[in-house]
Amino acid sequence: MQRRQRNVKILATLGPSARTAQEIEALFEAGADVFRINMSHTDHATLAELHGRLRELEKSQNRPIAILVDLQGPKLRIGKFKDGKIKLKKGASFRLDLDAAAGDETRVNLPHPEVFEALSAGHTLLLNDGRIRLRVTAAAADHAETEVIVGGKLADKKGVNVPDTILPLDALSEKDRADLNRALELGVDWIALSFVQRPADIAETKKIVAGRAGVMAKIEKPAALDHMYEIIELADAIMVARGDLGVELPVEEVPPWQKRIVRAARRMGRPVVVATQMLESMISAPVPTRAEVSDVSNAIYDGADALMLSAESAAGEYPAEAVAMMNRIAETVEEDPSYQSLLDMQRIEPEPTTADAMMTAARAVTDTIRIASIVCYTTSGSTGLRAARERPTVPILAFTPVPETARRLTLAWGVHCVLTEDAKDFDDMVGRACAIAQREGFARDGERIVVTAGLPFGTPGATNLLRIVYVGRD
């Protein structure tokens, strides 16, 4: 496989349109770097099947491929109606309660007592992806009386959003726990946690994961925005999940929040993914709208580590074409001279650590003299992430002997991962860096590369060495 000609990474969701080995390979060839499996629509047998196909693809391509399992989270849904659906009129009264009987135009079952515990008069309830808006007029332990603010059609089992309060819900439902355990048994690389409300949600999941995968916090609830920095600090990566965020927030507030989250994650050195409806029209059309192209471009200009396709690749009519389109947009944006200028304007101050000082120095070298690439020897992956945080003007090669590290780093901006033995000594470090940089197409004879490593070799997080090397001469 040819190296990617871009820094931003592409996540592709698997589903009915991309499930066979041939379909998955087509997504990879089109540009997908990380593959998402959405547990809202996947059983354990299918999870194992997709995992196996991705690991076979990894072997055949001889390239680390990351697998992200996205947990469903605690989904709130109403019950059923006598006729399957109703129509709510603005100004009408509507009751939600624990009664399991079929509903009508006056009431419906909401089988979540924890919601009633958290509601107060004046709170808002959003149904059917925000299309129906209710205002609570009175609440008790077993029901809530509401006034219809925005009416419309409402059918069985539609979702409920509660934007005004933190719900007393566990971050992981019973289904999530079972899905998480199966994903960890298989050895997936990233776990995405849905509907994060508080830092404790991340802490609970990380305790279960115990380092076996990276934990990605999906920011999609207003409550999470109140604890944004604490959540980012605890998580291993962040996703700006604009779908539910756009339901619970006024839609005009989503773009500025997207930029704030991306900047905060970059500042704290966490990979950040922008997701949802990026090329939505390509679910049924071979080309996107101009507005969608601009949306994707803006996320790249903001310096996001990765962009995600959901239904476009999972259930659309043009899955590979959607990935290829996103790939072309990314390559074009990154060729724009203003792209690097914008990244430079957002330059992040290094932390007062030796490793940060070394990566800042590596970036300074590439800005001063002609360098082909930066080579990082890394065991835990932290050095690769530090290099990506600098957003250098040259590609980053991350060498690691740990397959799990190589896979997780495929999510990070500009990082090309290579699985190789750790350097035995100084000469081996230099020779290996030159040989692999040439082999992978990141340097030619006579060009210079910057090599960073830690002494003693193989010590995680001990980057303390920087060497400028002439390829073919050292």
C-alpha positions in Angstrom: 0.0 0.0 0.0 1.2 3.5 -0.8 1.7 5.9 2.1 -1.2 8.3 2.8 -0.6 11.7 1.3 -2.3 13.5 4.2 -2.0 14.0 7.9 -5.6 13.9 9.0 -7.0 10.4 9.5 -10.2 8.9 8.3 -12.5 6.7 10.4 -15.0 4.5 8.4 -18.0 2.9 10.1 -18.8 -0.7 9.1 -22.3 -1.9 8.5 -24.6 -3.5 5.8 -22.8 -1.6 3.0 -19.4 -2.5 4.2 -19.2 -5.9 5.8 -17.5 -8.4 3.5 -13.7 -8.7 3.3 -13.8 -7.2 -0.2 -16.0 -4.3 0.9 -13.7 -3.6 3.9 -10.6 -3.7 1.8 -12.2 -1.3 -0.7 -12.7 1.2 2.2 -9.0 0.8 3.2 -7.7 1.3 -0.3 -9.9 4.4 -0.6 -8.3 5.9 2.5 -9.8 4.5 5.7 -7.2 4.4 8.5 -9.5 3.3 11.5 -12.6 1.2 11.4 -15.6 1.8 13.7 -18.0 -0.9 14.8 -21.2 0.6 16.2 -22.6 -1.7 18.9 -26.0 -0.1 18.6 -26.4 -2.3 15.5 -24.0 -5.1 16.0 -24.2 -8.4 17.9 -21.3 -10.3 19.4 -21.1 -12.8 16.5 -20.9 -10.0 13.9 -18.4 -8.2 16.1 -16.1 -11.2 16.1 -16.5 -11.7 12.4 -15.7 -8.1 11.5 -12.7 -8.1 13.9 -11.3 -11.2 12.2 -11.7 -9.7 8.8 -9.9 -6.5 9.8 -7.0 -8.4 11.4 -6.7 -10.4 8.1 -6.7 -7.2 6.2 -3.9 -5.9 8.5 -1.8 -8.9 7.7 -2.3 -8.7 4.0 -1.5 -5.0 3.9 1.3 -5.2 6.4 0.1 -2.0 8.0 -1.3 -1.4 11.5 -5.1 -0.9 11.4 -7.1 0.3 14.4 -10.5 -1.0 15.4 -12.8 1.2 17.4 -15.8 -0.3 19.1 -18.5 2.4 19.8 -20.7 1.4 22.8 -24.4 2.3 22.5 -24.7 4.0 25.9 -27.9 4.4 28.0 -30.5 5.1 25.3 -33.8 6.5 26.5 -36.9 5.6 24.5 -40.6 6.0 25.0 -43.0 3.0 24.8 -45.6 2.1 22.2 -48.8 3.8 21.0 -52.1 2.0 20.4 -52.0 2.9 16.7 -48.2 2.9 16.4 -48.0 6.7 16.1 -49.7 9.9 17.2 -49.6 13.6 16.3 -48.9 16.1 19.1 -50.3 19.6 18.7 -48.6 22.7 20.0 -49.9 23.8 23.4 -51.4 20.4 24.3 -50.8 18.6 27.5 -48.9 15.3 27.3 -48.0 13.0 30.2 -45.0 10.6 30.4 -45.3 7.8 33.0 -44.3 4.4 34.1 -47.6 2.7 33.0 -46.7 0.1 30.4 -50.1 0.4 28.7 -50.1 1.6 25.1 -50.1 5.4 24.7 -52.3 7.9 22.9 -52.4 11.6 22.2 -52.6 12.3 26.0 -49.8 10.0 27.4 -47.1 7.5 26.7 -44.9 5.1 28.7 -41.3 6.2 29.6 -39.8 3.2 31.3 -37.0 5.1 33.0 -37.8 6.1 36.6 -34.4 7.7 36.9 -35.5 10.4 34.4 -38.5 11.4 36.6 -36.2 11.6 39.6 -34.1 14.2 37.8 -36.8 16.3 36.2 -38.2 19.6 37.5 -40.8 22.1 36.3 -39.3 24.1 33.5 -37.0 21.3 32.2 -37.1 20.5 28.5 -37.7 17.0 27.0 -36.7 16.4 23.3 -38.3 13.4 21.5 -37.5 11.9 18.0 -34.1 13.5 17.6 -35.3 16.9 18.8 -38.3 17.2 16.4 -40.7 17.2 19.3 -40.1 19.6 22.2 -41.9 19.4 25.5 -41.6 21.6 28.6 -42.1 20.0 32.0 -44.9 21.6 34.0 -44.9 19.2 36.9 -42.8 16.1 37.9 -43.2 13.3 40.4 -41.4 10.0 41.0 -43.5 8.1 38.5 -44.6 10.6 35.9 -44.1 14.1 34.3 -46.7 16.4 33.0 -45.6 18.5 30.0 -46.8 21.1 27.6 -46.1 20.6 23.9 -43.8 23.5 22.7 -43.1 22.0 19.3 -45.5 19.4 18.0 -45.5 16.8 15.2 -45.7 13.1 14.5 -44.4 10.7 17.1 -44.1 7.0 16.7 -43.3 4.0 18.9 -39.9 3.6 20.6 -38.6 7.1 19.6 -35.6 8.4 21.6 -35.7 10.9 24.4 -33.1 13.6 25.2 -32.9 15.5 28.5 -30.6 18.4 27.9 -31.2 20.4 31.1 -29.8 18.0 33.7 -27.3 15.3 34.6 -29.3 12.1 34.7 -28.5 9.6 37.5 -27.5 6.9 34.9 -24.5 4.6 34.9 -22.2 5.4 32.1 -22.3 1.7 31.1 -25.6 -0.2 30.7 -25.7 -4.0 31.1 -25.5 -4.3 27.3 -22.6 -1.9 27.2 -20.7 -4.0 29.8 -21.3 -7.2 27.9 -20.2 -5.5 24.6 -17.2 -4.0 26.3 -16.0 -7.3 27.8 -16.4 -9.0 24.4 -14.5 -6.3 22.6 -11.7 -6.4 25.1 -11.5 -10.2 24.8 -11.1 -9.9 21.0 -8.4 -7.2 21.4 -9.9 -4.1 19.9 -7.8 -0.9 20.0 -10.3 1.9 21.0 -13.5 2.0 23.0 -15.8 4.9 22.4 -18.0 5.8 25.4 -21.4 7.3 24.5 -23.3 10.0 26.3 -20.5 10.9 28.7 -21.9 13.3 31.3 -19.2 13.6 33.9 -15.5 12.7 34.5 -16.5 9.8 36.7 -18.0 8.1 33.6 -14.5 8.0 32.0 -12.9 6.8 35.2 -15.3 3.9 35.6 -14.7 2.7 32.0 -10.9 3.1 32.2 -10.9 1.0 35.4 -12.6 -1.9 33.5 -10.5 -1.5 30.4 -7.3 -1.4 32.5 -5.1 -0.3 29.7 -6.1 -3.0 27.2 -7.5 -0.3 24.8 -7.7 3.4 24.5 -10.9 5.1 25.8 -12.5 7.7 23.6 -15.0 10.1 25.2 -17.9 11.1 23.0 -18.9 14.7 23.7 -22.6 14.8 22.8 -24.4 16.2 25.9 -24.4 19.7 27.3 -23.5 18.3 30.8 -20.2 17.1 29.3 -19.4 20.6 28.1 -19.6 21.8 31.7 -16.8 19.4 32.6 -15.0 19.4 29.2 -11.4 19.9 30.5 -11.7 17.2 33.2 -13.2 14.8 30.7 -10.4 15.5 28.1 -7.8 15.1 30.7 -9.1 11.6 31.8 -9.8 10.3 28.3 -7.3 8.9 25.8 -9.1 10.6 22.9 -12.1 12.7 22.2 -15.0 12.6 19.7 -17.1 15.6 18.8 -20.3 13.7 18.3 -22.4 16.3 16.6 -25.5 14.2 16.2 -26.9 14.2 19.7 -25.0 17.4 20.6 -27.0 19.1 17.8 -30.2 17.8 19.3 -29.6 18.9 22.9 -27.9 22.2 22.0 -29.3 24.9 19.7 -27.8 23.9 16.3 -26.1 27.3 15.9 -24.1 26.6 19.0 -22.5 23.4 17.7 -19.9 24.9 15.4 -18.3 27.1 18.1 -18.4 24.2 20.5 -16.7 22.0 17.9 -13.9 24.5 17.6 -13.5 24.8 21.4 -13.4 21.0 21.9 -10.9 20.5 19.1 -8.6 23.3 20.5 -8.9 22.0 24.1 -8.1 18.4 23.0 -5.1 19.5 21.0 -3.8 21.6 23.8 -4.0 18.6 26.2 -2.4 16.3 23.6 -5.4 14.1 23.1 -6.4 12.9 19.5 -9.7 14.5 18.6 -12.2 13.1 16.0 -15.0 15.2 14.4 -18.0 13.1 13.5 -21.6 12.9 12.2 -23.2 14.0 8.9 -19.9 15.1 7.4 -20.8 13.8 3.9 -24.5 12.9 4.7 -25.8 13.3 1.2 -23.4 10.6 -0.1 -25.6 8.0 1.6 -27.7 8.3 -1.5 -25.7 10.4 -3.9 -22.3 9.9 -5.6 -21.1 13.4 -4.8 -21.5 15.6 -1.6 -23.0 19.0 -1.4 -20.7 22.0 -1.4 -21.7 22.8 2.2 -20.6 19.3 3.3 -17.2 19.7 1.5 -16.8 23.0 3.4 -17.7 21.4 6.7 -15.1 18.7 6.2 -12.5 21.3 5.2 -13.2 23.4 8.2 -12.6 20.5 10.6 -9.2 19.9 8.8 -8.3 23.6 9.0 -9.0 23.4 12.7 -6.4 20.7 13.1 -8.6 17.8 14.0 -6.7 14.5 14.2 -9.4 12.5 12.4 -12.8 12.7 10.6 -15.5 10.1 10.8 -18.0 8.7 8.4 -21.1 7.0 9.9 -24.0 6.0 7.7 -22.1 7.2 4.6 -19.9 4.1 4.8 -22.0 1.8 6.9 -25.4 1.9 5.1 -24.9 4.2 2.1 -25.0 3.4 -1.6 -21.5 4.8 -2.1 -19.3 3.7 0.8 -15.9 3.6 -0.9 -16.7 6.7 -2.9 -17.5 8.6 0.4 -14.1 7.6 1.9 -12.3 8.5 -1.4 -14.0 11.9 -1.4 -13.0 12.6 2.1 -9.5 11.6 1.2 -9.4 14.0 -1.7 -10.8 16.8 0.3 -8.1 16.3 3.0 -5.3 16.2 0.5 -6.5 19.3 -1.2 -6.9 21.3 2.0 -3.5 20.2 3.3 -1.9 21.5 0.1 -3.3 25.0 0.7 -0.5 27.2 2.1 -3.0 28.7 4.6 -3.5 25.3 6.2 -0.1 25.2 7.8 -0.3 28.9 8.7 -3.5 28.2 10.6 -1.9 25.3 12.4 1.1 27.5 13.3 -1.2 30.2 14.7 -2.6 27.6 17.1 0.8 26.5 18.2 0.7 24.9 21.7 3.1 25.7 24.4 5.1 22.6 25.5 4.8 21.2 28.9 7.9 21.5 31.2 9.0 17.9 30.6 12.1 16.5 28.8 9.9 14.6 26.3 8.0 17.8 25.4 11.2 19.7 25.1 12.6 17.1 22.7 9.6 17.1 20.4 9.5 20.9 20.4 13.2 20.8 19.4 12.4 18.3 16.6 9.8 20.6 15.3 12.2 23.6 15.5 14.8 21.7 13.5 12.2 21.0 10.7 11.4 24.7 10.6 15.0 25.7 10.3 16.6 23.3 7.9 15.3 21.0 5.2 14.2 17.8 6.8 12.3 14.9 5.1 10.6 13.4 8.2 10.7 13.0 12.0 11.3 9.4 13.3 10.1 8.6 16.8 11.0 5.4 18.6 8.1 4.8 21.0 6.9 1.9 23.2 3.9 3.3 24.9 2.9 5.7 22.1 3.3 8.9 24.1 6.2 10.1 22.0 4.2 9.7 18.8 1.3 11.7 20.4 3.7 14.4 21.5 5.1 14.7 18.0 1.6 14.9 16.5 0.6 17.6 19.0 3.3 19.8 17.4 1.7 19.5 14.0 5.0 19.6 12.2 5.5 20.5 8.5 6.9 17.0 7.8 5.6 13.5 8.2 6.0 11.6 11.5 7.3 8.0 11.5 6.5 6.1 14.7 8.6 3.0 15.2 7.4 0.6 17.9 7.8 -3.1 18.8 4.3 -3.2 20.3 1.4 -4.0 17.9 -1.2 -2.4 20.2 0.7 0.9 20.3 1.1 0.9 16.5 -2.6 0.4 16.0 -3.7 3.1 18.5 -1.3 5.6 17.0 -3.0 5.3 13.6 -5.7 7.6 15.0 -3.1 10.4 15.6 -2.6 13.3 13.1 0.3 12.8 10.7 1.7 9.6 12.4 2.7 6.8 10.1 3.2 3.7 12.2 5.8 1.0 11.6 6.0 -2.2 13.6 9.7 -2.9 14.2 12.1 -4.2 16.9 13.4 -1.6 19.4 16.9 -0.3 18.7 19.7 -2.4 20.2 22.2 0.4 20.3 22.9 3.8 18.9 24.2 2.6 15.5 21.2 0.3 15.1 18.9 3.2 16.0 20.3 5.4 13.2 20.6 2.5 10.6 17.1 1.3 11.2 15.6 4.8 11.0 17.3 5.5 7.7 16.4 2.1 6.2 12.8 2.2 7.1 12.3 5.9 6.2 13.6 5.0 2.7 11.6 1.8 2.4 8.4 3.5 3.4 8.9 6.4 1.0 9.6 9.1 3.6 13.2 9.9 2.7 15.7 9.5 -0.2 19.4 9.2 -0.3 21.1 12.5 0.8 18.0 13.8 2.6 18.0 14.5 6.3 15.7 13.0 9.0 15.3 13.9 12.7 15.5 10.8 15.0 14.2 10.9 18.5 14.5 8.1 21.1 15.0 7.4 24.7 18.1 6.1 26.5 18.3 3.5 27.7 16.5 2.0 24.7 13.1 0.5 25.3 12.2 2.7 28.3 8.7 4.0 28.0 8.3 7.7 28.1 12.0 8.4 28.3 12.6 10.4 25.1 15.9 12.3 25.8 17.8 12.0 22.5 17.6 13.9 19.2 19.8 13.2 16.2 19.9 14.7 12.7 20.9 12.0 10.2 21.8 12.1 6.5 20.1 9.2 4.9 22.6 7.0 3.0 25.6 8.6 4.7 25.3 7.8 8.4 
